[in-house]
Amino acid sequence: MSYVEYLQKSIDYIEENIKQPITIEACAEVAGFSKYHFYRLFTLFAGVPLMEYVRKRRLAYAMQDVNRGRRILDIALDYEYGSERAFRRAFQNEYGEAPARFRNKHYAIPEKPILKENKSIICGGINMEYHFSDVRIEKLDTMYVTSSYAISDDPEADVINFMTEWMVNNNIDIKSRQFGFDIPVSEEQSQKGLRGYEYWIKVEDNTNQSEGVILKTIEECEYAILRITNPFSNPFEVIPAGWSRLAEWVRLNDYMPDCKSKGNKEKYWLEEKVEENGVTYMDLYFPLN
């Protein structure tokens, strides 16, 4: 089976449990992937993060109930909103008007998505050859990292600033390897427009932990790696386009998903900023084994 065939199982699971609590852990288990690997795969192939997708599907079903004249409080509780007020706010943000404006109107729930393999990479006006290197394969050996994360409207800046200060205060070499990656947030946090980002600094195994920072052992893993030149010139287009290109390379080279069972070691999609000869690069790491 391909990645999308495994991910489709999570799409089906969400439809079947649209009025039940839905978590990243449950969806990952249904698809057969580890948590963070599933999260990044889902975002790439579905086009939105998991909880954003769940939110939109629930509001689509809720819209149908609004059309049928059901009481707003009952609809809110059915679709996992803690209050009528929270539901009304989410509904208006999604559809532009309050639920009352949609009473007795016809509405058809959009069909459940059927995920498809990427056939091409579409990147607007980005010069693909200029920004992206060829893909290389490399293994990262087992390493120790100090880790922290932030959940906010700008989590990358928040956690990187925090960890940079931590490095200075703990006499950690500023040239130590540093990795970051998106992390999932809860449905409630997603509704508030919040995102998550975790940041690692490679350290020795005897490095002390401190408040907000924990020491982790990261198992060795083989990666497909793509390098982006000047990634911050247009980061919200170039970096996602790089991930799409890298995932397409993995697919075309017949690297099959490893979905043996729950209990698989965690896999991380990593981003590493690199400075060489005055040029800024970003290396993207797609886990292969």
C-alpha positions as YAML, in Angstrom:
chain: A
units: angstrom
residues:
- id: 1
  name: MET
  ca: [0.00, 0.00, 0.00]
- id: 2
  name: SER
  ca: [1.08, 3.60, -0.64]
- id: 3
  name: TYR
  ca: [1.19, 6.48, 1.83]
- id: 4
  name: VAL
  ca: [-2.14, 7.86, 0.65]
- id: 5
  name: GLU
  ca: [-3.87, 4.50, 1.00]
- id: 6
  name: TYR
  ca: [-2.81, 4.34, 4.63]
- id: 7
  name: LEU
  ca: [-3.78, 7.97, 5.21]
- id: 8
  name: GLN
  ca: [-7.19, 7.40, 3.62]
- id: 9
  name: LYS
  ca: [-7.97, 5.13, 6.57]
- id: 10
  name: SER
  ca: [-7.72, 8.15, 8.87]
- id: 11
  name: ILE
  ca: [-10.04, 10.16, 6.59]
- id: 12
  name: ASP
  ca: [-12.58, 7.34, 6.80]
- id: 13
  name: TYR
  ca: [-12.16, 7.12, 10.58]
- id: 14
  name: ILE
  ca: [-12.85, 10.85, 11.00]
- id: 15
  name: GLU
  ca: [-16.07, 10.60, 8.96]
- id: 16
  name: GLU
  ca: [-17.26, 7.66, 11.05]
- id: 17
  name: ASN
  ca: [-16.51, 9.50, 14.32]
- id: 18
  name: ILE
  ca: [-17.37, 13.05, 13.39]
- id: 19
  name: LYS
  ca: [-19.41, 13.56, 16.59]
- id: 20
  name: GLN
  ca: [-16.85, 11.87, 18.86]
- id: 21
  name: PRO
  ca: [-13.60, 13.15, 20.36]
- id: 22
  name: ILE
  ca: [-10.84, 12.80, 17.73]
- id: 23
  name: THR
  ca: [-7.14, 12.85, 18.58]
- id: 24
  name: ILE
  ca: [-3.92, 12.80, 16.58]
- id: 25
  name: GLU
  ca: [-2.93, 9.62, 18.43]
- id: 26
  name: ALA
  ca: [-6.09, 7.75, 17.42]
- id: 27
  name: CYS
  ca: [-5.83, 8.83, 13.77]
- id: 28
  name: ALA
  ca: [-2.15, 7.89, 13.63]
- id: 29
  name: GLU
  ca: [-2.91, 4.44, 15.04]
- id: 30
  name: VAL
  ca: [-5.66, 3.88, 12.46]
- id: 31
  name: ALA
  ca: [-3.28, 4.84, 9.65]
- id: 32
  name: GLY
  ca: [-0.45, 2.76, 11.13]
- id: 33
  name: PHE
  ca: [2.11, 5.56, 11.50]
- id: 34
  name: SER
  ca: [3.90, 7.05, 14.47]
- id: 35
  name: LYS
  ca: [2.39, 10.30, 15.72]
- id: 36
  name: TYR
  ca: [4.70, 12.93, 14.23]
- id: 37
  name: HIS
  ca: [5.26, 11.03, 10.99]
- id: 38
  name: PHE
  ca: [1.49, 10.79, 10.51]
- id: 39
  name: TYR
  ca: [0.98, 14.45, 11.33]
- id: 40
  name: ARG
  ca: [3.39, 15.66, 8.65]
- id: 41
  name: LEU
  ca: [2.19, 13.14, 6.05]
- id: 42
  name: PHE
  ca: [-1.43, 14.10, 6.63]
- id: 43
  name: THR
  ca: [-0.67, 17.82, 6.33]
- id: 44
  name: LEU
  ca: [1.22, 17.25, 3.10]
- id: 45
  name: PHE
  ca: [-1.34, 15.05, 1.36]
- id: 46
  name: ALA
  ca: [-4.55, 16.58, 2.76]
- id: 47
  name: GLY
  ca: [-3.30, 20.15, 2.39]
- id: 48
  name: VAL
  ca: [-4.17, 21.20, 5.97]
- id: 49
  name: PRO
  ca: [-3.12, 20.00, 9.44]
- id: 50
  name: LEU
  ca: [-5.22, 17.22, 10.95]
- id: 51
  name: MET
  ca: [-7.20, 19.28, 13.47]
- id: 52
  name: GLU
  ca: [-7.86, 21.99, 10.90]
- id: 53
  name: TYR
  ca: [-9.31, 19.29, 8.66]
- id: 54
  name: VAL
  ca: [-11.44, 17.89, 11.53]
- id: 55
  name: ARG
  ca: [-12.70, 21.38, 12.36]
- id: 56
  name: LYS
  ca: [-13.75, 22.06, 8.77]
- id: 57
  name: ARG
  ca: [-15.52, 18.70, 8.41]
- id: 58
  name: ARG
  ca: [-17.40, 19.17, 11.67]
- id: 59
  name: LEU
  ca: [-18.56, 22.63, 10.65]
- id: 60
  name: ALA
  ca: [-19.72, 21.24, 7.30]
- id: 61
  name: TYR
  ca: [-21.91, 18.70, 9.08]
- id: 62
  name: ALA
  ca: [-23.03, 21.38, 11.55]
- id: 63
  name: MET
  ca: [-24.07, 23.62, 8.67]
- id: 64
  name: GLN
  ca: [-26.47, 20.94, 7.48]
- id: 65
  name: ASP
  ca: [-28.00, 20.75, 10.97]
- id: 66
  name: VAL
  ca: [-28.35, 24.54, 11.05]
- id: 67
  name: ASN
  ca: [-30.20, 24.38, 7.71]
- id: 68
  name: ARG
  ca: [-32.58, 21.84, 9.19]
- id: 69
  name: GLY
  ca: [-33.46, 24.14, 12.10]
- id: 70
  name: ARG
  ca: [-31.87, 22.25, 14.99]
- id: 71
  name: ARG
  ca: [-31.23, 24.17, 18.20]
- id: 72
  name: ILE
  ca: [-27.78, 25.80, 18.11]
- id: 73
  name: LEU
  ca: [-26.77, 24.60, 21.57]
- id: 74
  name: ASP
  ca: [-27.51, 20.98, 20.60]
- id: 75
  name: ILE
  ca: [-25.45, 21.35, 17.42]
- id: 76
  name: ALA
  ca: [-22.55, 22.86, 19.37]
- id: 77
  name: LEU
  ca: [-22.48, 20.00, 21.85]
- id: 78
  name: ASP
  ca: [-22.84, 17.38, 19.11]
- id: 79
  name: TYR
  ca: [-19.71, 18.62, 17.36]
- id: 80
  name: GLU
  ca: [-17.42, 18.89, 20.40]
- id: 81
  name: TYR
  ca: [-17.78, 22.61, 21.12]
- id: 82
  name: GLY
  ca: [-17.75, 23.49, 24.79]
- id: 83
  name: SER
  ca: [-20.40, 26.19, 24.49]
- id: 84
  name: GLU
  ca: [-22.89, 27.72, 22.12]
- id: 85
  name: ARG
  ca: [-20.79, 30.89, 22.06]
- id: 86
  name: ALA
  ca: [-17.66, 29.01, 20.96]
- id: 87
  name: PHE
  ca: [-19.61, 27.28, 18.20]
- id: 88
  name: ARG
  ca: [-21.14, 30.53, 16.94]
- id: 89
  name: ARG
  ca: [-17.71, 32.16, 16.80]
- id: 90
  name: ALA
  ca: [-16.18, 29.21, 14.91]
- id: 91
  name: PHE
  ca: [-19.15, 29.05, 12.52]
- id: 92
  name: GLN
  ca: [-18.99, 32.75, 11.69]
- id: 93
  name: ASN
  ca: [-15.22, 32.58, 11.17]
- id: 94
  name: GLU
  ca: [-15.71, 29.73, 8.70]
- id: 95
  name: TYR
  ca: [-18.78, 30.92, 6.81]
- id: 96
  name: GLY
  ca: [-18.69, 34.69, 7.30]
- id: 97
  name: GLU
  ca: [-22.12, 35.01, 8.92]
- id: 98
  name: ALA
  ca: [-23.96, 33.85, 12.04]
- id: 99
  name: PRO
  ca: [-25.82, 30.49, 11.97]
- id: 100
  name: ALA
  ca: [-29.23, 32.21, 11.93]
- id: 101
  name: ARG
  ca: [-28.55, 33.50, 8.41]
- id: 102
  name: PHE
  ca: [-28.45, 29.92, 7.12]
- id: 103
  name: ARG
  ca: [-31.72, 28.61, 8.52]
- id: 104
  name: ASN
  ca: [-33.90, 26.76, 6.01]
- id: 105
  name: LYS
  ca: [-31.35, 27.03, 3.22]
- id: 106
  name: HIS
  ca: [-30.19, 24.15, 1.06]
- id: 107
  name: TYR
  ca: [-26.68, 22.87, 1.80]
- id: 108
  name: ALA
  ca: [-24.95, 19.71, 0.68]
- id: 109
  name: ILE
  ca: [-22.01, 18.46, 2.74]
- id: 110
  name: PRO
  ca: [-18.90, 18.32, 0.53]
- id: 111
  name: GLU
  ca: [-18.03, 14.75, -0.33]
- id: 112
  name: LYS
  ca: [-15.44, 12.99, 1.77]
- id: 113
  name: PRO
  ca: [-12.00, 13.58, 0.21]
- id: 114
  name: ILE
  ca: [-10.30, 10.72, -1.58]
- id: 115
  name: LEU
  ca: [-6.57, 11.30, -1.28]
- id: 116
  name: LYS
  ca: [-4.46, 10.85, -4.40]
- id: 117
  name: GLU
  ca: [-0.76, 10.49, -5.03]
- id: 118
  name: ASN
  ca: [1.00, 13.68, -6.03]
- id: 119
  name: LYS
  ca: [1.48, 13.61, -9.78]
- id: 120
  name: SER
  ca: [3.32, 16.91, -10.01]
- id: 121
  name: ILE
  ca: [4.64, 19.65, -7.77]
- id: 122
  name: ILE
  ca: [3.01, 23.03, -8.25]
- id: 123
  name: CYS
  ca: [4.95, 25.91, -6.74]
- id: 124
  name: GLY
  ca: [3.56, 29.08, -8.26]
- id: 125
  name: GLY
  ca: [6.31, 31.32, -9.55]
- id: 126
  name: ILE
  ca: [9.09, 29.74, -7.50]
- id: 127
  name: ASN
  ca: [12.26, 28.95, -9.42]
- id: 128
  name: MET
  ca: [12.56, 25.30, -8.39]
- id: 129
  name: GLU
  ca: [16.05, 24.71, -9.72]
- id: 130
  name: TYR
  ca: [17.40, 27.80, -8.03]
- id: 131
  name: HIS
  ca: [16.08, 27.01, -4.58]
- id: 132
  name: PHE
  ca: [16.30, 23.22, -4.36]
- id: 133
  name: SER
  ca: [19.22, 20.79, -4.46]
- id: 134
  name: ASP
  ca: [19.20, 17.21, -5.59]
- id: 135
  name: VAL
  ca: [18.04, 14.76, -2.92]
- id: 136
  name: ARG
  ca: [20.68, 12.82, -0.99]
- id: 137
  name: ILE
  ca: [20.38, 9.90, 1.45]
- id: 138
  name: GLU
  ca: [22.07, 10.17, 4.83]
- id: 139
  name: LYS
  ca: [21.81, 8.47, 8.21]
- id: 140
  name: LEU
  ca: [21.68, 10.45, 11.43]
- id: 141
  name: ASP
  ca: [23.23, 8.38, 14.20]
- id: 142
  name: THR
  ca: [21.62, 8.11, 17.62]
- id: 143
  name: MET
  ca: [21.99, 11.47, 19.33]
- id: 144
  name: TYR
  ca: [21.11, 13.30, 22.51]
- id: 145
  name: VAL
  ca: [19.19, 16.54, 22.26]
- id: 146
  name: THR
  ca: [17.72, 19.10, 24.58]
- id: 147
  name: SER
  ca: [14.20, 19.84, 23.52]
- id: 148
  name: SER
  ca: [11.55, 22.50, 24.08]
- id: 149
  name: TYR
  ca: [8.41, 23.51, 22.24]
- id: 150
  name: ALA
  ca: [6.00, 26.40, 21.89]
- id: 151
  name: ILE
  ca: [2.34, 26.64, 20.99]
- id: 152
  name: SER
  ca: [1.38, 30.13, 19.86]
- id: 153
  name: ASP
  ca: [0.64, 32.18, 16.76]
- id: 154
  name: ASP
  ca: [4.41, 32.35, 16.07]
- id: 155
  name: PRO
  ca: [5.85, 29.23, 17.74]
- id: 156
  name: GLU
  ca: [9.06, 29.06, 15.69]
- id: 157
  name: ALA
  ca: [10.27, 32.45, 16.92]
- id: 158
  name: ASP
  ca: [9.11, 31.81, 20.48]
- id: 159
  name: VAL
  ca: [10.87, 28.48, 20.97]
- id: 160
  name: ILE
  ca: [14.03, 29.40, 19.05]
- id: 161
  name: ASN
  ca: [14.46, 32.59, 21.09]
- id: 162
  name: PHE
  ca: [13.93, 30.62, 24.30]
- id: 163
  name: MET
  ca: [16.42, 27.91, 23.34]
- id: 164
  name: THR
  ca: [19.01, 30.41, 22.13]
- id: 165
  name: GLU
  ca: [18.91, 32.11, 25.52]
- id: 166
  name: TRP
  ca: [19.14, 28.69, 27.19]
- id: 167
  name: MET
  ca: [22.28, 27.88, 25.17]
- id: 168
  name: VAL
  ca: [23.95, 31.11, 26.24]
- id: 169
  name: ASN
  ca: [23.04, 30.60, 29.91]
- id: 170
  name: ASN
  ca: [24.33, 27.01, 29.87]
- id: 171
  name: ASN
  ca: [27.52, 27.59, 27.88]
- id: 172
  name: ILE
  ca: [26.36, 25.45, 24.95]
- id: 173
  name: ASP
  ca: [28.31, 25.95, 21.74]
- id: 174
  name: ILE
  ca: [26.20, 28.14, 19.48]
- id: 175
  name: LYS
  ca: [27.43, 26.05, 16.53]
- id: 176
  name: SER
  ca: [25.79, 22.88, 17.90]
- id: 177
  name: ARG
  ca: [23.42, 21.26, 15.42]
- id: 178
  name: GLN
  ca: [19.86, 22.47, 15.80]
- id: 179
  name: PHE
  ca: [16.66, 20.95, 14.39]
- id: 180
  name: GLY
  ca: [13.05, 22.06, 14.39]
- id: 181
  name: PHE
  ca: [9.73, 20.62, 13.27]
- id: 182
  name: ASP
  ca: [6.00, 21.26, 13.38]
- id: 183
  name: ILE
  ca: [4.03, 19.52, 16.11]
- id: 184
  name: PRO
  ca: [0.28, 18.91, 16.30]
- id: 185
  name: VAL
  ca: [-2.00, 20.98, 18.50]
- id: 186
  name: SER
  ca: [-5.34, 20.12, 20.06]
- id: 187
  name: GLU
  ca: [-8.63, 20.83, 18.33]
- id: 188
  name: GLU
  ca: [-9.32, 23.66, 20.78]
- id: 189
  name: GLN
  ca: [-5.92, 25.23, 20.09]
- id: 190
  name: SER
  ca: [-6.47, 24.86, 16.35]
- id: 191
  name: GLN
  ca: [-9.79, 26.68, 16.68]
- id: 192
  name: LYS
  ca: [-7.89, 29.59, 18.22]
- id: 193
  name: GLY
  ca: [-5.44, 29.73, 15.31]
- id: 194
  name: LEU
  ca: [-2.49, 28.40, 17.31]
- id: 195
  name: ARG
  ca: [0.36, 26.27, 15.91]
- id: 196
  name: GLY
  ca: [3.08, 24.17, 17.51]
- id: 197
  name: TYR
  ca: [6.83, 23.89, 16.91]
- id: 198
  name: GLU
  ca: [9.48, 21.82, 18.69]
- id: 199
  name: TYR
  ca: [13.19, 22.66, 18.70]
- id: 200
  name: TRP
  ca: [16.23, 20.48, 19.42]
- id: 201
  name: ILE
  ca: [19.85, 21.24, 20.21]
- id: 202
  name: LYS
  ca: [22.35, 18.40, 19.90]
- id: 203
  name: VAL
  ca: [24.21, 17.98, 23.21]
- id: 204
  name: GLU
  ca: [26.21, 15.49, 25.28]
- id: 205
  name: ASP
  ca: [24.32, 12.80, 27.19]
- id: 206
  name: ASN
  ca: [25.21, 14.34, 30.56]
- id: 207
  name: THR
  ca: [23.72, 17.75, 29.80]
- id: 208
  name: ASN
  ca: [21.55, 19.06, 32.63]
- id: 209
  name: GLN
  ca: [17.85, 19.59, 32.13]
- id: 210
  name: SER
  ca: [16.15, 22.75, 33.32]
- id: 211
  name: GLU
  ca: [12.69, 24.25, 33.45]
- id: 212
  name: GLY
  ca: [11.09, 24.09, 30.03]
- id: 213
  name: VAL
  ca: [13.92, 21.98, 28.56]
- id: 214
  name: ILE
  ca: [14.18, 18.18, 28.56]
- id: 215
  name: LEU
  ca: [16.90, 15.77, 27.45]
- id: 216
  name: LYS
  ca: [15.88, 13.23, 24.80]
- id: 217
  name: THR
  ca: [17.56, 10.28, 23.12]
- id: 218
  name: ILE
  ca: [16.78, 10.25, 19.39]
- id: 219
  name: GLU
  ca: [17.28, 6.91, 17.69]
- id: 220
  name: GLU
  ca: [19.29, 6.63, 14.49]
- id: 221
  name: CYS
  ca: [17.32, 7.01, 11.29]
- id: 222
  name: GLU
  ca: [17.99, 7.17, 7.56]
- id: 223
  name: TYR
  ca: [16.69, 10.26, 5.78]
- id: 224
  name: ALA
  ca: [16.11, 11.63, 2.31]
- id: 225
  name: ILE
  ca: [17.47, 15.18, 2.48]
- id: 226
  name: LEU
  ca: [16.72, 18.20, 0.31]
- id: 227
  name: ARG
  ca: [18.59, 21.50, 0.67]
- id: 228
  name: ILE
  ca: [16.88, 24.86, 0.10]
- id: 229
  name: THR
  ca: [18.96, 27.93, -0.74]
- id: 230
  name: ASN
  ca: [17.86, 31.19, 0.92]
- id: 231
  name: PRO
  ca: [14.77, 29.55, 2.49]
- id: 232
  name: PHE
  ca: [13.65, 32.70, 4.28]
- id: 233
  name: SER
  ca: [13.33, 34.81, 1.13]
- id: 234
  name: ASN
  ca: [9.79, 33.45, 0.73]
- id: 235
  name: PRO
  ca: [9.44, 30.89, 3.53]
- id: 236
  name: PHE
  ca: [5.69, 30.28, 3.44]
- id: 237
  name: GLU
  ca: [5.93, 29.17, -0.19]
- id: 238
  name: VAL
  ca: [9.46, 27.85, -0.57]
- id: 239
  name: ILE
  ca: [9.64, 25.57, 2.49]
- id: 240
  name: PRO
  ca: [6.27, 23.81, 1.88]
- id: 241
  name: ALA
  ca: [7.22, 23.48, -1.80]
- id: 242
  name: GLY
  ca: [10.48, 21.87, -0.71]
- id: 243
  name: TRP
  ca: [8.63, 19.35, 1.42]
- id: 244
  name: SER
  ca: [6.32, 18.54, -1.49]
- id: 245
  name: ARG
  ca: [9.24, 18.03, -3.82]
- id: 246
  name: LEU
  ca: [11.03, 15.81, -1.30]
- id: 247
  name: ALA
  ca: [7.93, 13.69, -0.68]
- id: 248
  name: GLU
  ca: [7.44, 13.28, -4.40]
- id: 249
  name: TRP
  ca: [11.06, 12.11, -4.74]
- id: 250
  name: VAL
  ca: [10.47, 9.54, -1.98]
- id: 251
  name: ARG
  ca: [7.36, 8.27, -3.75]
- id: 252
  name: LEU
  ca: [8.95, 8.07, -7.20]
- id: 253
  name: ASN
  ca: [11.92, 6.16, -5.79]
- id: 254
  name: ASP
  ca: [9.63, 3.50, -4.30]
- id: 255
  name: TYR
  ca: [10.40, 4.03, -0.62]
- id: 256
  name: MET
  ca: [7.43, 2.29, 0.94]
- id: 257
  name: PRO
  ca: [5.81, 3.40, 4.19]
- id: 258
  name: ASP
  ca: [6.72, 1.40, 7.27]
- id: 259
  name: CYS
  ca: [3.39, 0.62, 8.94]
- id: 260
  name: LYS
  ca: [4.24, -2.51, 10.85]
- id: 261
  name: SER
  ca: [2.37, -1.70, 14.04]
- id: 262
  name: LYS
  ca: [1.85, 0.64, 16.91]
- id: 263
  name: GLY
  ca: [5.05, 0.70, 18.88]
- id: 264
  name: ASN
  ca: [7.08, 1.66, 15.82]
- id: 265
  name: LYS
  ca: [9.85, 4.07, 16.74]
- id: 266
  name: GLU
  ca: [8.89, 7.71, 16.33]
- id: 267
  name: LYS
  ca: [9.89, 9.40, 13.08]
- id: 268
  name: TYR
  ca: [10.50, 13.11, 12.78]
- id: 269
  name: TRP
  ca: [10.44, 15.37, 9.73]
- id: 270
  name: LEU
  ca: [13.29, 17.73, 10.56]
- id: 271
  name: GLU
  ca: [14.34, 21.19, 9.42]
- id: 272
  name: GLU
  ca: [17.97, 22.25, 9.98]
- id: 273
  name: LYS
  ca: [19.24, 25.77, 9.29]
- id: 274
  name: VAL
  ca: [22.77, 25.77, 7.89]
- id: 275
  name: GLU
  ca: [25.15, 28.70, 7.30]
- id: 276
  name: GLU
  ca: [27.98, 28.16, 4.80]
- id: 277
  name: ASN
  ca: [30.22, 30.86, 3.26]
- id: 278
  name: GLY
  ca: [27.75, 33.58, 4.09]
- id: 279
  name: VAL
  ca: [24.80, 31.75, 2.51]
- id: 280
  name: THR
  ca: [21.79, 30.48, 4.47]
- id: 281
  name: TYR
  ca: [20.38, 27.04, 3.66]
- id: 282
  name: MET
  ca: [17.72, 24.82, 5.14]
- id: 283
  name: ASP
  ca: [18.03, 21.04, 5.00]
- id: 284
  name: LEU
  ca: [14.75, 19.10, 5.05]
- id: 285
  name: TYR
  ca: [14.88, 15.54, 6.44]
- id: 286
  name: PHE
  ca: [12.24, 12.99, 5.37]
- id: 287
  name: PRO
  ca: [12.55, 9.80, 7.50]
- id: 288
  name: LEU
  ca: [12.89, 6.58, 5.52]
- id: 289
  name: ASN
  ca: [13.27, 3.75, 8.06]
...
